[in-house]
Amino acid sequence: LKARLARNYVLTGREYEALWAFKEMVDNYPNHRAIAEFIYVAFSQAIKVRNDEVVDEMAERFLDDPRIGDNRGDLTVRLADYYYNEKRYSKLFTLIEDFIPEFYELPKSSDLSYYYGKGHLDEQLYQNMQTTFGNWLKSYSTEVNREGFLYWHGMGSFFIEDYQSAVDSFSEIRRKFTIITNSDGSFA
């Protein structure tokens, strides 16, 4: 009955009521078979109403739950997007620094490199950007994330005036990742 009530709150756009109804179910029924869904909806509602405390709590519970499986990448990207838009850079950087070493093979690692690089660009942390992406290129580079890692490494290198490293990164992107179609080729 509580789940139905909480769902109705969502369907009728009653965001705050939905948040607290799902959070109550998370708190009161931690072993329920649908706990992952309860946590995810509470997390989603907390993002909608911009409740940082509940976003952090639900994200932590969700990411620590082994039952989330393939949803880990999606949730991490949503959380990174939230942290980025709220300018919570410290949380953003920690989230992604914890994710990449363990889950670098997931397709979402490429999306997360964007948030990490953009956050460093916004905060003018160019040296750290170059160093971190350089380390990730050596240790965690895959077909999925290499282009993003190279781009942000190149941007960090450019801003700290390490132009040779920037050229090397951008040249590899151009060689390996640029696709010229027939229509593009007519202008070359």
C-alpha distance (Angstrom), angle and dihedral (degrees) to the residues before:
residue distance angle dihedral
L1 . . .
K2 3.82 . .
A3 3.79 90.9 .
R4 3.79 91.1 51.6
L5 3.81 91.4 49.5
A6 3.81 91.6 48.7
R7 3.81 90.7 48.2
N8 3.81 90.5 51.1
Y9 3.79 89.4 53.5
V10 3.80 88.7 55.5
L11 3.80 93.4 46.6
T12 3.80 92.9 49.6
G13 3.80 94.2 47.5
R14 3.77 95.7 -111.7
E15 3.79 92.5 144.3
Y16 3.80 100.5 173.3
E17 3.79 94.3 46.4
A18 3.81 89.9 47.6
L19 3.79 91.0 50.8
W20 3.80 94.6 51.9
A21 3.81 93.5 41.0
F22 3.81 92.6 54.0
K23 3.80 92.6 40.9
E24 3.81 88.9 53.2
M25 3.81 89.7 52.8
V26 3.82 90.4 49.0
D27 3.81 90.9 51.0
N28 3.81 96.6 42.4
Y29 3.82 100.9 38.6
P30 3.83 107.6 35.8
N31 3.81 92.9 154.9
H32 3.80 97.6 47.3
R33 3.80 114.3 129.6
A34 3.81 89.8 -121.5
I35 3.82 96.1 47.4
A36 3.82 92.9 118.7
E37 3.80 89.9 56.7
F38 3.81 91.7 46.6
I39 3.79 90.8 51.5
Y40 3.79 92.7 46.4
V41 3.80 93.9 50.5
A42 3.81 91.7 46.2
F43 3.81 88.0 50.1
S44 3.82 91.7 49.0
Q45 3.79 92.4 48.3
A46 3.81 91.4 47.9
I47 3.82 88.8 54.8
K48 3.81 90.7 50.4
V49 3.79 93.0 52.9
R50 3.83 93.0 36.2
N51 3.78 96.4 -123.0
D52 3.82 101.6 162.5
E53 3.78 95.0 -172.3
V54 3.80 94.7 55.5
V55 3.83 92.6 39.8
D56 3.81 89.3 56.6
E57 3.81 94.1 43.6
M58 3.82 95.5 48.0
A59 3.80 93.3 42.6
E60 3.79 91.0 51.8
R61 3.80 92.1 48.4
F62 3.79 92.0 46.0
L63 3.79 95.9 46.8
D64 3.82 90.9 47.4
D65 3.81 92.3 51.9
P66 3.82 111.8 96.1
R67 3.82 90.6 -154.7
I68 3.81 94.0 73.1
G69 3.81 93.9 80.0
D70 3.80 112.1 159.3
N71 3.80 92.5 12.0
R72 3.81 91.7 73.0
G73 3.80 93.6 87.8
D74 3.81 94.3 46.8
L75 3.78 93.3 48.2
T76 3.80 92.3 46.3
V77 3.81 91.5 52.0
R78 3.82 91.4 49.0
L79 3.79 90.0 49.1
A80 3.82 91.7 46.8
D81 3.80 89.7 50.5
Y82 3.80 90.2 51.0
Y83 3.80 93.9 47.5
Y84 3.80 91.0 46.7
N85 3.81 94.6 49.6
E86 3.80 91.3 45.7
K87 3.83 89.5 47.8
R88 3.78 91.7 -123.3
Y89 3.78 91.0 147.9
S90 3.79 98.4 163.4
K91 3.82 90.6 56.9
L92 3.81 90.3 43.3
F93 3.79 93.9 52.5
T94 3.80 93.9 45.7
L95 3.81 92.0 48.3
I96 3.79 93.0 52.9
E97 3.81 95.8 39.4
D98 3.81 87.7 56.0
F99 3.82 93.5 45.2
I100 3.82 103.3 47.4
P101 3.83 99.7 58.5
E102 3.80 92.8 49.6
F103 3.81 102.5 33.6
Y104 3.80 105.1 24.9
E105 3.81 91.4 129.1
L106 3.82 92.7 62.5
P107 3.81 114.8 99.1
K108 3.82 90.6 -123.2
S109 3.81 90.3 68.3
S110 3.79 86.5 81.2
D111 3.81 92.0 54.4
L112 3.78 90.7 48.0
S113 3.79 92.1 52.5
Y114 3.82 86.7 62.0
Y115 3.81 93.2 55.8
Y116 3.78 92.2 43.8
G117 3.79 93.4 49.4
K118 3.79 95.0 42.3
G119 3.81 91.5 49.0
H120 3.80 90.4 51.6
L121 3.79 90.2 47.8
D122 3.82 91.2 50.4
E123 3.79 91.2 49.0
Q124 3.82 92.8 41.5
L125 3.81 92.4 -124.0
Y126 3.78 92.7 149.4
Q127 3.81 99.5 151.4
N128 3.80 91.9 51.0
M129 3.82 89.7 46.3
Q130 3.79 91.8 54.0
T131 3.81 93.8 43.9
T132 3.81 96.7 45.7
F133 3.79 96.1 45.3
G134 3.81 89.8 44.1
N135 3.81 89.4 54.6
W136 3.79 91.8 45.4
L137 3.81 90.4 50.7
K138 3.81 89.2 56.0
S139 3.80 97.6 42.5
Y140 3.81 110.7 24.1
S141 3.78 108.6 22.5
T142 3.80 116.3 137.5
E143 3.78 135.2 164.6
V144 3.81 87.8 -95.6
N145 3.80 100.3 52.7
R146 3.82 106.2 22.2
E147 3.80 96.4 93.3
G148 3.81 92.2 53.3
F149 3.79 92.4 44.8
L150 3.81 90.6 50.7
Y151 3.80 92.7 47.7
W152 3.81 95.4 51.6
H153 3.81 91.7 41.7
G154 3.79 87.7 53.4
M155 3.80 92.4 48.1
G156 3.80 92.3 50.2
S157 3.80 90.1 47.1
F158 3.79 91.5 49.9
F159 3.81 94.0 51.5
I160 3.81 93.6 49.3
E161 3.81 87.8 47.8
D162 3.80 95.6 -113.8
Y163 3.77 89.3 139.8
Q164 3.80 98.0 170.0
S165 3.81 91.5 57.4
A166 3.80 89.6 46.9
V167 3.81 91.6 51.1
D168 3.81 91.1 46.9
S169 3.82 92.1 51.9
F170 3.80 95.6 45.0
S171 3.81 92.2 43.7
E172 3.79 91.0 55.3
I173 3.79 90.1 50.0
R174 3.79 89.9 51.3
R175 3.81 93.2 47.3
K176 3.79 99.2 43.5
F177 3.77 107.6 26.4
T178 3.80 108.8 31.7
I179 3.77 112.1 101.0
I180 3.76 118.5 -165.1
T181 3.79 113.9 -159.7
N182 3.79 123.9 -160.5
S183 3.80 91.3 -96.3
D184 3.80 91.7 48.3
G185 3.80 91.1 47.2
S186 3.78 92.4 60.4
F187 3.78 89.5 68.7
A188 3.80 95.9 46.4
